């Protein structure tokens, strides 16, 4: 676990947040690790034992789809019962106060919604792993039904409405990111006065272009992360250390 951030950087963060009127948050895996959700790139991560199946392979083979669902359910078991942490609750409060416009996230765990944010207040660039969708018609399918059929009969889900292939509602490697979500995130980045990165290593593109877009549009850029990022040099403030501890004081900002 990263050490707690120093008091000076937290106070500087509070000053910037109090001055801002149109904030946007951009979150990555680091905001959820204290909740029991494993980071993809950490040494020994269970994601390395259950790597997501690339989209092309998923579409090409029933065997690949079966293995994808096996790995999906294995990972679900890794963080079953996870609940929102200090960072999620702090950002949700800022949104509820009208101080923050929305949260853009790379995460697929649904914890921002569980913290109280509505669907319109969270832009999920990489999808959501708490349900599935038909790749043909977009119909939502619940994971509990899919898992029972898979584990009892080894049957792969297909859409009740159109017979299409059903997949976890996440964006797999090689799968196109929904253009509308990215455009919405870009609009938020170019129209905010403070862009707050929390728990992202900023190495996954095109999502990682958002801080640069915000900075070029005149926003104050704050990066809260346990490790250095490539964007630290252009940030107005870098808060290094435990992310939950850094964001927790925002719970009391008025």
Backbone bond lengths (Angstrom), bond angles and torsions (degrees), N, CA, C in turn:
res aa  C-N    CA-C-N  psi(-1)  N-CA   C-N-CA  omega(-1)  CA-C   N-CA-C  phi
1 X - - - 1.468 - - 1.523 109.30 -
2 X 1.343 118.50 134.44 1.466 120.47 178.66 1.526 110.80 -62.63
3 X 1.335 117.20 153.54 1.468 120.04 177.04 1.513 110.73 -68.69
4 X 1.341 117.90 163.49 1.467 119.49 177.43 1.522 110.40 -67.02
5 X 1.318 118.10 147.77 1.458 120.42 177.46 1.520 110.77 -68.83
6 X 1.331 115.76 157.02 1.459 117.94 -179.54 1.524 110.17 -74.96
7 X 1.326 114.56 154.36 1.467 120.77 -174.40 1.521 112.02 -62.01
8 X 1.332 116.85 -34.45 1.456 120.01 -178.41 1.514 112.81 -63.86
9 X 1.322 116.48 -41.50 1.464 119.03 -179.48 1.520 111.28 -70.62
10 X 1.321 117.70 -34.45 1.464 120.05 176.84 1.526 110.55 -65.78
11 X 1.331 116.90 -42.07 1.455 120.05 178.57 1.526 110.84 -63.68
12 X 1.343 116.88 -39.17 1.466 120.07 177.19 1.520 111.00 -64.19
13 X 1.329 116.67 -37.98 1.468 120.59 176.78 1.523 110.41 -63.26
14 X 1.314 117.38 -44.51 1.462 120.91 -179.96 1.519 111.34 -60.90
15 X 1.331 117.04 -39.92 1.468 120.60 179.08 1.521 110.32 -61.93
16 X 1.334 117.03 -46.40 1.465 120.80 -178.94 1.528 111.65 -64.50
17 X 1.325 116.54 -40.17 1.465 120.39 -179.90 1.529 110.72 -66.75
18 X 1.319 116.74 -40.68 1.471 119.39 178.83 1.527 111.96 -64.32
19 X 1.329 116.81 -32.20 1.468 120.90 -178.49 1.530 112.63 -80.68
20 X 1.326 116.83 -23.80 1.464 120.98 -174.92 1.525 111.21 -75.26
21 X 1.327 114.69 152.42 1.460 120.33 178.40 1.525 112.08 -125.72
22 X 1.315 117.30 -13.60 1.468 120.32 -178.03 1.528 108.44 -143.93
23 X 1.315 115.08 74.49 1.459 120.65 -176.92 1.528 111.58 -86.47
24 X 1.316 114.97 153.16 1.461 122.75 169.98 1.520 107.06 -134.19
25 X 1.318 116.68 135.99 1.463 121.08 175.85 1.518 109.61 -105.11
26 X 1.314 115.02 147.21 1.464 122.45 177.34 1.525 106.65 -129.72
27 X 1.332 117.16 112.86 1.455 120.05 -171.64 1.527 112.33 -114.61
28 X 1.331 113.63 150.56 1.451 121.57 175.92 1.516 110.38 -129.99
29 X 1.309 116.09 -167.75 1.463 121.92 -171.75 1.521 113.38 -57.95
30 X 1.338 116.85 -29.80 1.459 119.75 -175.44 1.502 114.96 -62.75
31 X 1.326 118.38 -22.72 1.464 119.61 179.52 1.530 111.05 -75.78
32 X 1.328 116.97 -18.36 1.467 120.98 -175.27 1.528 114.13 -105.04
33 X 1.322 118.04 -6.66 1.470 118.13 -176.06 1.522 111.73 -65.28
34 X 1.347 117.97 -33.62 1.460 118.81 178.94 1.527 111.80 -69.63
35 X 1.323 116.27 -12.99 1.464 121.68 179.15 1.524 111.58 -90.24
36 X 1.329 117.00 -2.44 1.456 120.66 -179.50 1.508 114.11 96.28
37 X 1.345 117.79 6.96 1.464 121.56 177.40 1.528 107.68 -90.99
38 X 1.330 118.99 118.87 1.465 120.26 -174.66 1.515 113.45 -69.91
39 X 1.318 115.21 144.64 1.459 122.71 175.27 1.523 108.61 -76.02
40 X 1.331 116.26 140.15 1.467 120.63 -175.99 1.526 111.77 -63.99
41 X 1.341 117.67 -39.51 1.456 120.59 -169.62 1.522 115.27 -99.75
42 X 1.313 118.82 -1.84 1.468 120.34 -178.61 1.525 111.08 -69.03
43 X 1.345 117.27 146.49 1.466 119.73 176.81 1.528 111.34 -56.59
44 X 1.322 115.85 134.12 1.457 120.53 179.97 1.511 114.28 77.38
45 X 1.326 117.69 10.04 1.463 120.49 -178.68 1.522 110.79 -60.82
46 X 1.341 117.06 136.09 1.474 119.30 176.54 1.519 112.61 -62.65
47 X 1.336 117.21 -18.76 1.457 119.38 175.38 1.525 111.10 -63.40
48 X 1.339 116.89 -26.87 1.463 120.04 178.56 1.531 111.30 -72.15
49 X 1.331 116.55 -27.15 1.465 120.55 176.90 1.525 111.60 -84.72
50 X 1.316 115.86 -20.82 1.472 121.29 -177.78 1.525 109.29 -131.08
51 X 1.325 115.90 58.17 1.459 120.22 -177.40 1.530 110.57 -61.27
52 X 1.328 115.54 136.93 1.473 118.22 176.99 1.531 111.52 -59.22
53 X 1.313 116.27 140.24 1.463 121.96 177.85 1.536 109.09 -75.19
54 X 1.334 118.90 130.10 1.466 120.00 177.25 1.528 111.65 -57.20
55 X 1.318 115.13 151.03 1.459 120.92 -173.59 1.530 112.15 -61.04
56 X 1.327 117.87 -43.44 1.469 120.18 -178.84 1.526 111.13 -60.48
57 X 1.332 117.06 -41.74 1.465 120.58 178.95 1.523 110.78 -66.64
58 X 1.340 116.57 -40.23 1.465 121.34 178.34 1.520 110.69 -58.19
59 X 1.297 116.51 -43.29 1.456 121.01 -177.21 1.527 112.45 -74.37
60 X 1.327 117.46 -27.02 1.462 121.03 -171.17 1.523 114.19 -85.97
61 X 1.331 118.00 -19.19 1.459 118.85 -168.63 1.520 112.03 -145.43
62 X 1.328 116.63 132.94 1.462 120.49 174.11 1.515 111.15 -64.93
63 X 1.345 116.48 -35.85 1.465 119.54 177.61 1.526 110.66 -62.27
64 X 1.327 116.40 -41.32 1.464 119.86 178.71 1.523 110.58 -65.62
65 X 1.323 116.90 -38.06 1.469 119.59 178.82 1.525 110.33 -66.69
66 X 1.317 117.08 -39.30 1.462 119.73 177.58 1.525 111.07 -63.51
67 X 1.325 116.56 -41.85 1.463 119.64 178.65 1.528 111.10 -67.94
68 X 1.333 116.90 -36.02 1.465 120.14 177.54 1.524 111.05 -61.53
69 X 1.340 116.44 -43.35 1.459 119.30 179.05 1.520 110.96 -68.48
70 X 1.337 118.43 -37.30 1.469 120.10 176.93 1.516 110.35 -59.60
71 X 1.344 116.72 -46.84 1.462 120.84 -179.59 1.526 111.03 -66.94
72 X 1.319 116.13 -37.29 1.463 120.22 178.50 1.527 110.72 -59.63
73 X 1.315 117.27 -48.33 1.459 119.76 -177.87 1.530 111.52 -70.34
74 X 1.336 117.39 -32.12 1.462 120.40 175.73 1.526 110.28 -63.07
75 X 1.337 117.18 -41.31 1.455 120.20 178.90 1.523 111.81 -71.42
76 X 1.326 117.17 -36.20 1.464 119.52 175.98 1.525 110.56 -57.45
77 X 1.332 115.96 -38.99 1.462 119.97 179.78 1.526 111.64 -66.99
78 X 1.340 117.19 -28.07 1.464 121.51 -179.07 1.530 111.50 -63.66
79 X 1.328 117.35 -35.77 1.466 118.57 -178.20 1.524 112.48 -125.44
80 X 1.324 115.68 30.50 1.462 119.90 175.34 1.534 110.17 -59.37
81 X 1.296 116.19 135.03 1.459 120.11 179.06 1.508 114.92 84.90
82 X 1.331 118.59 3.73 1.466 120.47 177.98 1.524 109.86 -62.05
83 X 1.319 115.94 141.13 1.462 121.04 179.35 1.521 109.19 -129.54
84 X 1.324 117.52 160.81 1.463 120.11 -176.14 1.523 112.71 -56.69
85 X 1.328 115.21 141.77 1.461 121.48 179.13 1.522 111.65 -96.66
86 X 1.334 115.02 -170.31 1.461 120.70 -177.51 1.527 111.73 -60.78
87 X 1.323 116.21 -40.19 1.457 119.77 -179.38 1.510 112.45 -65.20
88 X 1.329 116.74 -45.03 1.466 120.32 178.23 1.531 110.71 -58.79
89 X 1.334 116.02 -45.77 1.466 119.83 -177.23 1.525 111.67 -66.50
90 X 1.323 116.64 -37.54 1.467 120.18 179.75 1.528 110.84 -65.45
91 X 1.315 117.12 -44.71 1.466 119.94 179.58 1.525 110.90 -66.30
92 X 1.329 116.75 -39.73 1.467 119.81 178.28 1.523 111.01 -61.45
93 X 1.315 116.33 -37.46 1.465 119.09 178.98 1.524 111.35 -66.36
94 X 1.327 116.94 -41.48 1.461 119.84 179.13 1.522 111.01 -63.45
95 X 1.326 117.23 -36.91 1.463 120.49 176.12 1.527 110.01 -65.98
96 X 1.330 116.73 -43.33 1.466 120.25 -178.60 1.527 111.86 -63.81
97 X 1.334 116.78 -29.63 1.459 121.41 178.35 1.527 112.52 -80.01
98 X 1.327 116.73 -9.17 1.451 120.21 -177.08 1.517 113.24 82.33
99 X 1.323 116.87 7.83 1.461 120.83 179.71 1.526 111.78 -82.74
100 X 1.317 116.48 -26.44 1.464 121.90 -179.16 1.518 108.66 -119.37
101 X 1.342 116.15 132.90 1.456 120.08 -175.92 1.520 112.51 -73.88
102 X 1.315 116.43 -43.83 1.461 120.63 -175.99 1.522 109.17 -169.05
103 X 1.319 114.83 169.63 1.459 121.99 173.99 1.524 108.03 -116.26
104 X 1.312 115.75 122.75 1.463 121.89 172.65 1.525 106.26 -96.97
105 X 1.316 117.98 129.70 1.456 118.97 -176.06 1.520 112.61 -133.83
106 X 1.333 114.26 146.94 1.455 122.02 170.66 1.526 110.89 -90.74
107 X 1.314 116.96 -7.93 1.458 121.40 -173.70 1.524 112.01 -80.64
108 X 1.328 114.95 154.24 1.464 121.15 -178.16 1.525 111.47 -117.91
109 X 1.349 117.14 11.35 1.463 120.77 -170.45 1.523 114.61 -87.17
110 X 1.323 118.88 -9.28 1.459 121.16 178.83 1.514 114.79 72.78
111 X 1.337 118.67 11.31 1.462 120.20 -175.59 1.527 112.92 -74.52
112 X 1.314 118.00 -25.12 1.469 118.23 175.19 1.531 110.24 -66.11
113 X 1.321 117.17 -41.30 1.471 119.39 176.28 1.529 110.57 -65.66
114 X 1.327 116.27 -39.13 1.466 119.90 179.20 1.528 111.76 -65.65
115 X 1.331 117.36 -21.87 1.470 120.82 178.42 1.522 111.53 -80.63
116 X 1.339 117.31 -6.84 1.454 120.53 176.13 1.508 115.15 119.07
117 X 1.334 118.14 -2.05 1.453 119.98 179.50 1.524 110.81 -78.80
118 X 1.325 116.10 142.85 1.449 121.09 176.67 1.515 111.02 -82.17
119 X 1.323 115.87 167.70 1.458 120.31 -176.63 1.523 111.75 -60.37
120 X 1.307 117.94 -33.10 1.454 120.82 179.20 1.508 114.11 -76.81
121 X 1.314 116.68 -9.39 1.469 121.06 -179.37 1.524 112.83 -100.16
122 X 1.331 116.99 -2.79 1.458 122.32 179.03 1.524 108.72 -126.69
123 X 1.318 116.63 124.06 1.463 121.48 175.75 1.524 107.17 -106.26
124 X 1.329 115.71 108.34 1.465 121.60 -175.94 1.529 109.68 -94.28
125 X 1.322 115.96 99.14 1.459 119.99 -175.80 1.518 112.31 -67.01
126 X 1.315 117.29 -31.49 1.462 120.90 -176.09 1.523 112.61 -109.65
127 X 1.328 116.16 15.56 1.451 119.46 175.48 1.508 113.74 88.22
128 X 1.338 114.65 -164.91 1.464 121.61 -174.91 1.520 109.25 -139.99
129 X 1.327 116.07 126.90 1.454 120.77 -177.24 1.510 115.16 -90.92
130 X 1.332 118.00 7.91 1.460 120.07 -176.85 1.529 113.12 -92.69
131 X 1.327 116.75 -0.32 1.469 120.74 175.57 1.528 108.04 -154.77
132 X 1.315 116.63 -179.82 1.467 121.67 179.78 1.521 109.36 -127.88
133 X 1.327 116.17 163.75 1.459 120.60 177.75 1.523 110.10 -139.06
134 X 1.326 114.83 155.26 1.458 120.81 173.08 1.523 108.45 -77.12
135 X 1.317 116.86 129.54 1.454 120.79 -179.09 1.528 112.36 -72.67
136 X 1.332 116.89 -13.41 1.464 119.87 -178.84 1.523 112.32 -96.17
137 X 1.330 116.90 -50.69 1.465 118.99 -175.35 1.525 113.66 -109.99
138 X 1.337 117.67 -10.17 1.453 120.90 177.01 1.510 115.76 84.83
139 X 1.326 118.61 3.00 1.469 121.45 -179.21 1.527 110.46 -61.20
140 X 1.321 116.13 136.36 1.467 121.58 178.01 1.526 110.46 -76.89
141 X 1.342 115.94 140.48 1.461 123.05 176.49 1.524 108.42 -130.19
142 X 1.329 116.28 140.40 1.456 120.59 -176.95 1.530 111.19 -88.07
143 X 1.326 115.16 141.60 1.466 120.36 -173.18 1.522 113.08 -69.03
144 X 1.329 117.38 -31.96 1.462 119.23 -178.05 1.511 112.05 -59.98
145 X 1.312 117.02 -43.90 1.468 122.02 179.22 1.522 109.82 -65.12
146 X 1.324 116.34 -44.47 1.466 120.92 -179.87 1.519 110.73 -62.28
147 X 1.313 117.32 -43.33 1.464 120.54 -176.15 1.519 111.57 -66.77
148 X 1.315 116.93 -41.79 1.471 118.67 -179.89 1.522 110.92 -61.76
149 X 1.318 117.15 -44.55 1.470 120.31 179.81 1.521 111.31 -66.33
150 X 1.316 116.76 -36.54 1.465 121.01 -179.17 1.523 110.92 -69.23
151 X 1.316 116.87 -44.28 1.461 119.68 -175.10 1.533 112.38 -77.21
152 X 1.319 117.24 -30.09 1.466 119.90 -179.38 1.520 111.69 -85.36
153 X 1.329 116.17 -43.89 1.465 119.96 -173.31 1.529 113.83 -115.50
154 X 1.337 115.97 -2.91 1.469 121.37 -176.35 1.537 111.24 59.29
155 X 1.310 115.33 27.53 1.466 119.53 -178.13 1.522 110.15 -88.18
156 X 1.331 115.87 141.47 1.457 122.10 177.90 1.517 109.11 -89.33
157 X 1.330 117.29 141.92 1.471 118.95 -177.29 1.523 112.29 -72.86
158 X 1.320 114.82 141.64 1.460 120.93 169.70 1.522 107.35 -134.36
159 X 1.300 115.45 157.16 1.460 120.82 -171.97 1.526 111.28 -71.78
160 X 1.327 116.66 132.55 1.458 121.43 177.55 1.521 111.66 -67.13
161 X 1.329 117.11 -29.13 1.462 120.31 -176.23 1.525 113.28 -83.11
162 X 1.347 116.34 -44.61 1.468 118.30 -171.97 1.523 114.12 -125.71
163 X 1.347 116.95 -5.36 1.458 119.47 -179.25 1.511 114.44 78.76
164 X 1.331 117.34 8.95 1.458 121.19 -178.39 1.524 112.90 -73.86
165 X 1.323 115.69 168.62 1.461 122.57 177.62 1.522 109.26 -72.00
166 X 1.321 115.52 133.96 1.463 121.37 179.03 1.525 108.69 -104.98
167 X 1.304 115.65 136.78 1.469 122.11 -176.82 1.517 109.24 -138.94
168 X 1.321 116.08 150.82 1.459 119.80 170.98 1.523 109.27 -50.37
169 X 1.324 117.36 141.16 1.466 121.74 -172.81 1.523 112.21 -79.35
170 X 1.319 116.31 40.73 1.447 122.92 175.91 1.524 109.30 -108.89
171 X 1.332 115.62 160.98 1.453 120.70 177.51 1.532 107.77 -93.34
172 X 1.316 116.59 111.88 1.461 121.70 -178.07 1.523 110.42 -81.87
173 X 1.336 115.48 163.76 1.451 120.14 174.67 1.524 109.20 -58.69
174 X 1.326 115.81 127.24 1.455 120.41 -178.74 1.514 114.10 90.71
175 X 1.312 117.79 -7.87 1.460 121.41 177.71 1.521 109.37 -92.12
176 X 1.302 117.01 138.83 1.455 120.95 -176.40 1.516 110.96 -69.70
177 X 1.335 115.57 131.92 1.452 120.58 175.16 1.527 109.32 -70.66
178 X 1.328 118.11 136.24 1.467 119.54 178.75 1.524 111.39 -56.51
179 X 1.324 116.24 121.70 1.461 120.93 -175.21 1.525 111.93 -62.88
180 X 1.330 117.50 -34.44 1.464 120.42 -177.48 1.520 111.07 -64.65
181 X 1.336 117.17 -39.57 1.467 120.12 179.41 1.525 110.71 -65.65
182 X 1.320 116.07 -43.27 1.460 119.13 -179.94 1.515 110.70 -64.13
183 X 1.326 117.70 -42.15 1.463 120.66 178.43 1.525 111.18 -61.98
184 X 1.324 116.34 -40.72 1.460 119.74 178.67 1.524 110.81 -63.18
185 X 1.332 116.33 -42.60 1.464 120.39 178.27 1.521 110.99 -64.28
186 X 1.314 117.39 -39.79 1.468 121.12 178.94 1.521 111.23 -65.23
187 X 1.330 117.13 -39.38 1.461 120.64 177.79 1.526 111.08 -64.17
188 X 1.327 116.03 -41.17 1.460 119.76 177.22 1.525 110.81 -62.97
189 X 1.330 116.46 -42.46 1.464 120.67 -178.26 1.524 111.65 -64.13
190 X 1.320 117.52 -36.49 1.463 120.43 -176.72 1.522 112.72 -83.52
191 X 1.321 117.67 -8.97 1.464 120.17 -177.43 1.526 113.62 -119.45
192 X 1.325 118.15 14.14 1.460 120.45 178.82 1.531 109.64 -101.44
193 X 1.329 115.86 163.22 1.466 118.86 174.98 1.526 111.96 -106.14
194 X 1.328 117.18 -12.41 1.459 121.23 173.43 1.518 108.34 -142.64
195 X 1.323 116.40 123.76 1.461 122.20 179.48 1.520 106.72 -111.20
196 X 1.331 115.40 113.61 1.459 121.89 -172.90 1.517 110.36 -107.70
197 X 1.323 116.31 109.40 1.464 122.08 175.65 1.522 108.20 -88.01
198 X 1.322 116.99 130.39 1.463 120.55 -179.13 1.524 110.08 -135.83
199 X 1.316 116.36 107.42 1.457 120.55 172.26 1.504 116.02 81.52
200 X 1.326 117.83 23.57 1.458 120.68 177.15 1.525 110.13 -114.95
201 X 1.316 116.09 136.90 1.460 120.88 176.09 1.519 111.69 -78.76
202 X 1.325 117.42 -11.20 1.465 124.26 175.97 1.531 111.89 58.30
203 X 1.324 115.69 45.30 1.461 120.06 178.11 1.525 112.68 -119.17
204 X 1.333 117.44 -5.81 1.460 121.03 -178.75 1.529 109.22 -100.93
205 X 1.309 115.69 120.35 1.464 121.89 -177.94 1.535 110.17 -105.85
206 X 1.341 117.89 151.02 1.462 128.12 9.82 1.530 114.95 -85.67
207 X 1.325 118.26 -0.82 1.464 119.66 -177.46 1.523 112.09 -57.47
208 X 1.317 117.05 -35.98 1.463 120.89 -175.84 1.522 113.32 -69.92
209 X 1.321 117.84 -8.22 1.462 119.61 176.77 1.526 112.08 -78.25
210 X 1.322 117.70 -14.65 1.459 120.52 -174.35 1.528 113.81 -62.95
211 X 1.342 119.88 -43.14 1.468 118.53 177.43 1.524 112.64 -60.16
212 X 1.321 116.85 -39.61 1.460 120.56 178.78 1.525 110.46 -65.85
213 X 1.315 116.60 -39.76 1.460 121.24 178.41 1.529 110.47 -61.76
214 X 1.327 116.33 -44.35 1.469 120.67 179.16 1.525 111.21 -64.04
215 X 1.324 115.88 -44.47 1.455 120.34 -179.56 1.522 111.14 -61.68
216 X 1.310 117.84 -43.95 1.466 121.82 179.63 1.520 112.09 -64.95
217 X 1.344 116.07 -27.09 1.464 120.18 179.58 1.526 111.91 -84.77
218 X 1.331 117.19 -0.61 1.453 120.56 175.74 1.509 116.28 104.08
219 X 1.311 118.29 2.90 1.461 120.69 -179.34 1.526 111.44 -75.93
220 X 1.302 115.84 153.13 1.460 121.78 169.21 1.523 107.51 -75.75
221 X 1.325 117.04 131.78 1.457 121.66 -177.93 1.518 110.09 -109.12
222 X 1.330 115.72 121.52 1.463 122.41 177.48 1.522 108.22 -118.90
223 X 1.328 116.38 132.25 1.465 121.15 178.00 1.521 108.72 -119.80
224 X 1.319 115.61 118.54 1.470 122.92 176.44 1.521 107.02 -111.22
225 X 1.317 116.94 113.51 1.462 119.33 -176.33 1.522 109.92 -158.39
226 X 1.324 115.02 156.73 1.451 119.75 179.75 1.511 113.74 -77.93
227 X 1.334 116.29 -23.11 1.457 122.26 -178.07 1.526 109.96 -127.65
228 X 1.326 118.06 160.28 1.467 120.54 176.75 1.526 111.62 -62.40
229 X 1.323 116.29 153.02 1.462 122.39 174.49 1.530 108.68 -125.93
230 X 1.322 115.54 165.84 1.459 120.67 179.61 1.526 112.11 -69.29
231 X 1.327 117.81 -14.55 1.454 121.53 -176.79 1.528 112.80 -99.03
232 X 1.323 117.70 0.82 1.467 119.87 -177.24 1.522 111.93 -57.62
233 X 1.339 117.07 -35.31 1.464 120.77 -174.94 1.526 112.60 -65.61
234 X 1.328 117.82 -25.85 1.473 119.40 -178.72 1.526 111.76 -102.01
235 X 1.328 117.40 -2.10 1.463 120.22 -178.66 1.524 110.75 -74.53
236 X 1.327 115.84 147.20 1.461 120.62 175.18 1.526 110.91 -77.90
237 X 1.308 116.15 -26.23 1.459 120.92 177.14 1.521 108.79 -150.50
238 X 1.327 116.45 132.88 1.462 122.32 173.41 1.522 107.80 -117.66
239 X 1.312 116.24 123.91 1.461 122.04 176.42 1.519 106.95 -109.66
240 X 1.307 116.08 111.21 1.459 120.66 -176.42 1.527 109.98 -101.41
241 X 1.322 116.39 131.18 1.456 119.83 176.58 1.515 111.44 138.81
242 X 1.311 115.56 -166.35 1.461 122.32 -177.82 1.530 110.42 -57.87
243 X 1.327 116.15 125.55 1.460 120.56 -171.54 1.529 111.69 -72.03
244 X 1.318 116.71 -41.90 1.461 119.50 177.98 1.514 111.58 -60.33
245 X 1.328 116.81 -42.56 1.465 120.73 179.08 1.520 111.68 -66.11
246 X 1.334 116.81 -34.76 1.465 120.29 179.61 1.518 111.96 -70.08
247 X 1.322 117.52 -38.00 1.463 121.24 -175.43 1.527 113.49 -89.21
248 X 1.300 117.21 -20.42 1.480 119.92 -176.71 1.533 113.12 -54.07
249 X 1.342 120.20 -40.99 1.472 118.46 179.50 1.524 113.92 -60.68
250 X 1.322 118.08 -19.96 1.465 120.25 177.93 1.518 112.28 -67.50
251 X 1.342 116.42 -14.33 1.466 120.20 177.18 1.529 111.95 -64.32
252 X 1.329 116.72 -18.42 1.467 119.82 -175.47 1.519 112.67 -114.81
253 X 1.337 117.10 8.98 1.461 120.11 175.50 1.526 109.03 -73.20
254 X 1.301 115.79 135.71 1.474 120.86 178.33 1.525 109.49 -101.45
